[in-house]
Amino acid sequence: MSNIALNVKPSKLSINKPDDPFIVQRASKDDLPEILAIYNQSIAGKQATANLAPVTCEERMDWFEEHLNSATRPIYIVRAETNNSDNTGFKALSPIVAWGSFSDLYARTAYHISTEISIYLNKANHGQGLGSALTSWMLTQAPSLGIHNVIALIFAHNQPSLGLFRKLGFEQWGYMPKVCDMQGFIADVVMLGKAVASSTETANTIMLDTAVPDAIISTTTILDTVTVAKAMSDTNGETL
């Protein structure tokens, strides 16, 4: 299973049609600046993260390297294919337009079958269905990573993100009132969860280069998994 996870080839990410120009793959060591640039875009809106100030590469290097070295807790990046200006037909790749990650729900060993999902979009790529498509694609990958349950922690006032996850089959598994001081208001957090197929045999039938189903909805808001009790105790430093 580890070899499968660490050697995922780039896959097409289909949004509205099979020839959509988006490619998803595991992040590499040079991707951290672009990943954090997208993440830091989300801070000012106070809808997508409980961080209130931009983070730096130095601050997040341990977090990033832990994901890079993990077979079961990857970071995925999305780039767009573009035609070269010389009309040779060669496809170039854009900067990162979206990224997603699976992180430990808690550091305790018995929680290894459950994971927290995070999805972030570049502001310029809102409204294209990327959030829904990337989440759907990551759900197809979860069984091969040994994941049985995928959890999203979302601010209660982030209605677009709540709607997106619910349309992908997530249900409310918990509600935490007044747990985040957003410096201007106190925010509630909703826990949404979805059980996914747990058998590796089922997972192995999913071709890594198969297009993800058409996006269910498009979103104009960056979606997020907000750190609540785990962040307060800084148990494992996994989640942004």
C-alpha positions as CSV (number, residue, x, y, z in Angstrom):
1,M,0.0,0.0,0.0
2,S,2.8,2.4,0.8
3,N,4.3,2.1,-2.7
4,I,0.9,2.8,-4.3
5,A,0.5,5.9,-2.2
6,L,4.0,7.3,-2.8
7,N,4.1,6.7,-6.5
8,V,0.7,8.1,-7.6
9,K,1.1,9.3,-11.2
10,P,-0.5,12.6,-12.4
11,S,-4.2,12.1,-13.0
12,K,-6.7,14.1,-15.0
13,L,-9.2,16.0,-12.8
14,S,-12.5,16.3,-14.7
15,I,-14.9,19.1,-13.8
16,N,-17.4,19.5,-16.6
17,K,-16.0,17.3,-19.3
18,P,-13.3,14.6,-19.8
19,D,-10.9,17.0,-21.6
20,D,-10.8,19.6,-18.7
21,P,-7.2,20.8,-18.5
22,F,-6.5,20.1,-14.8
23,I,-3.9,17.7,-13.5
24,V,-3.7,16.4,-9.9
25,Q,-0.6,14.8,-8.3
26,R,1.3,14.5,-5.0
27,A,3.1,17.5,-3.9
28,S,6.9,17.6,-4.3
29,K,9.6,19.4,-2.2
30,D,9.6,22.5,-4.3
31,D,5.8,23.2,-4.0
32,L,5.6,24.6,-0.4
33,P,5.9,28.3,-1.4
34,E,2.9,28.0,-3.8
35,I,0.9,25.9,-1.4
36,L,1.3,28.5,1.4
37,A,0.6,31.4,-1.0
38,I,-2.8,29.9,-1.7
39,Y,-3.3,29.2,2.0
40,N,-2.4,32.7,3.1
41,Q,-4.9,34.1,0.6
42,S,-7.7,32.5,2.8
43,I,-6.8,34.2,6.1
44,A,-8.2,37.6,5.6
45,G,-11.7,36.3,4.9
46,K,-12.0,34.5,8.2
47,Q,-14.0,31.7,6.6
48,A,-11.5,29.1,5.8
49,T,-8.9,28.9,8.6
50,A,-8.5,29.6,12.2
51,N,-5.0,31.1,11.6
52,L,-5.2,34.8,11.8
53,A,-1.8,35.8,10.4
54,P,0.1,34.5,7.3
55,V,2.4,31.6,7.8
56,T,5.9,31.2,6.4
57,C,7.7,28.3,4.7
58,E,10.0,28.1,7.7
59,E,7.1,27.7,10.1
60,R,5.5,25.0,8.0
61,M,8.5,23.0,6.9
62,D,8.1,20.3,9.5
63,W,4.4,19.9,8.6
64,F,5.2,19.8,4.9
65,E,8.0,17.2,5.2
66,E,5.9,15.0,7.4
67,H,3.3,14.9,4.6
68,L,5.9,14.3,1.9
69,N,7.4,11.4,3.8
70,S,4.0,9.8,4.7
71,A,2.5,7.1,2.5
72,T,-0.9,7.6,3.9
73,R,-1.2,11.4,4.6
74,P,-0.4,13.0,1.3
75,I,-0.8,16.6,0.0
76,Y,-2.2,16.8,-3.5
77,I,-1.7,19.7,-5.9
78,V,-3.7,20.7,-8.9
79,R,-2.2,22.5,-12.0
80,A,-3.8,23.5,-15.3
81,E,-2.4,22.3,-18.6
82,T,-1.7,25.1,-21.0
83,N,-0.6,25.1,-24.7
84,N,2.9,26.4,-25.4
85,S,3.0,29.7,-27.4
86,D,5.1,28.1,-30.1
87,N,2.1,26.0,-31.3
88,T,4.1,22.7,-31.0
89,G,1.2,21.2,-29.1
90,F,3.3,20.5,-26.1
91,K,1.4,20.9,-22.8
92,A,2.9,23.1,-20.1
93,L,1.7,23.2,-16.5
94,S,0.5,26.3,-14.7
95,P,1.4,27.3,-11.2
96,I,-0.7,25.5,-8.5
97,V,-4.4,26.4,-8.7
98,A,-5.6,24.3,-5.8
99,W,-4.4,21.8,-3.2
100,G,-5.7,19.3,-0.7
101,S,-4.4,17.2,2.1
102,F,-5.2,14.3,4.4
103,S,-4.0,14.9,7.9
104,D,-4.2,12.8,11.1
105,L,-7.5,13.5,12.9
106,Y,-5.6,12.9,16.2
107,A,-2.1,11.7,16.9
108,R,-3.2,8.6,18.8
109,T,-2.5,5.3,17.0
110,A,-6.0,4.0,17.0
111,Y,-7.3,7.0,15.0
112,H,-5.2,5.9,11.9
113,I,-8.3,4.9,10.0
114,S,-9.8,8.4,10.2
115,T,-8.4,11.5,8.6
116,E,-9.1,15.2,8.3
117,I,-9.4,16.7,4.8
118,S,-8.4,20.2,3.8
119,I,-9.0,21.8,0.4
120,Y,-7.8,25.3,-0.7
121,L,-8.3,27.1,-4.0
122,N,-6.4,30.0,-5.6
123,K,-8.7,33.0,-5.6
124,A,-8.4,33.3,-9.3
125,N,-9.9,29.8,-9.7
126,H,-13.0,30.1,-7.7
127,G,-16.3,29.2,-9.4
128,Q,-14.7,26.6,-11.6
129,G,-15.9,23.5,-9.6
130,L,-12.3,22.7,-8.5
131,G,-13.2,22.4,-4.8
132,S,-15.9,19.8,-5.5
133,A,-13.8,17.9,-8.1
134,L,-10.7,17.7,-6.0
135,T,-12.7,16.6,-2.9
136,S,-14.4,13.9,-5.0
137,W,-11.1,12.7,-6.4
138,M,-9.5,12.5,-3.0
139,L,-12.4,10.4,-1.7
140,T,-11.6,7.9,-4.4
141,Q,-8.0,7.7,-3.2
142,A,-8.8,7.4,0.5
143,P,-9.4,3.5,0.6
144,S,-5.9,2.8,-0.9
145,L,-4.4,5.0,1.9
146,G,-6.1,2.8,4.6
147,I,-8.7,5.6,5.4
148,H,-12.2,4.5,6.5
149,N,-13.5,7.9,7.5
150,V,-13.0,11.4,6.1
151,I,-13.8,14.4,8.4
152,A,-14.1,18.0,7.5
153,L,-14.1,20.7,10.3
154,I,-15.8,23.8,8.8
155,F,-16.9,27.2,10.3
156,A,-20.7,27.3,10.8
157,H,-20.7,30.6,8.9
158,N,-19.0,29.1,5.9
159,Q,-22.2,28.0,4.2
160,P,-20.8,27.4,0.7
161,S,-18.3,24.9,2.1
162,L,-20.9,23.2,4.2
163,G,-23.2,22.9,1.2
164,L,-20.4,21.5,-1.0
165,F,-19.4,18.7,1.5
166,R,-23.1,17.8,2.1
167,K,-23.7,17.4,-1.6
168,L,-20.8,15.0,-1.7
169,G,-22.4,12.8,0.9
170,F,-20.9,14.2,4.2
171,E,-23.2,14.2,7.2
172,Q,-23.0,16.2,10.5
173,W,-21.1,14.2,13.1
174,G,-20.7,17.0,15.6
175,Y,-21.1,20.6,16.5
176,M,-18.7,22.8,18.6
177,P,-20.2,26.1,19.6
178,K,-18.2,29.2,20.3
179,V,-14.8,27.5,20.0
180,C,-12.8,30.0,17.9
181,D,-12.0,33.6,18.7
182,M,-11.7,35.2,15.2
183,Q,-10.7,38.6,16.6
184,G,-14.0,40.3,15.9
185,F,-16.5,37.5,16.4
186,I,-16.7,34.0,18.0
187,A,-17.1,31.2,15.6
188,D,-18.9,27.8,15.8
189,V,-17.4,24.8,14.0
190,V,-19.3,22.0,12.4
191,M,-17.8,18.5,12.0
192,L,-18.9,16.7,8.9
193,G,-17.9,13.1,8.2
194,K,-18.2,10.5,5.5
195,A,-17.4,6.8,5.7
196,V,-15.5,5.5,2.6
197,A,-14.9,2.0,1.3
198,S,-12.3,0.4,3.6
199,S,-11.2,-2.5,1.5
200,T,-7.9,-2.2,-0.4
201,E,-9.4,-4.6,-3.0
202,T,-12.1,-2.0,-3.8
203,A,-9.5,0.7,-3.9
204,N,-7.3,-1.2,-6.3
205,T,-10.1,-1.3,-8.9
206,I,-10.0,2.5,-9.1
207,M,-7.6,3.5,-12.0
208,L,-5.4,6.4,-10.9
209,D,-5.7,8.0,-14.4
210,T,-9.5,7.7,-14.6
211,A,-11.3,11.0,-14.7
212,V,-13.2,12.0,-11.6
213,P,-17.0,12.3,-12.1
214,D,-18.5,15.6,-13.1
215,A,-18.4,18.2,-10.3
216,I,-21.6,18.3,-8.3
217,I,-21.4,22.0,-7.7
218,S,-19.0,24.8,-8.0
219,T,-18.0,27.0,-5.1
220,T,-16.9,30.6,-4.9
221,T,-15.5,30.3,-1.4
222,I,-12.3,28.5,-0.3
223,L,-13.3,25.5,1.8
224,D,-11.4,24.4,4.8
225,T,-10.9,22.1,7.7
226,V,-10.6,24.3,10.7
227,T,-8.4,23.1,13.6
228,V,-10.3,23.3,16.9
229,A,-9.5,21.2,20.0
230,K,-6.5,19.6,18.2
231,A,-5.0,22.9,17.4
232,M,-5.6,24.2,20.9
233,S,-3.4,21.4,22.3
234,D,-1.1,21.4,19.3
235,T,-1.1,17.7,19.5
236,N,0.8,16.9,16.3
237,G,1.1,20.1,14.3
238,E,-0.4,18.4,11.3
239,T,-3.2,20.8,10.3
240,L,-2.8,24.4,9.1
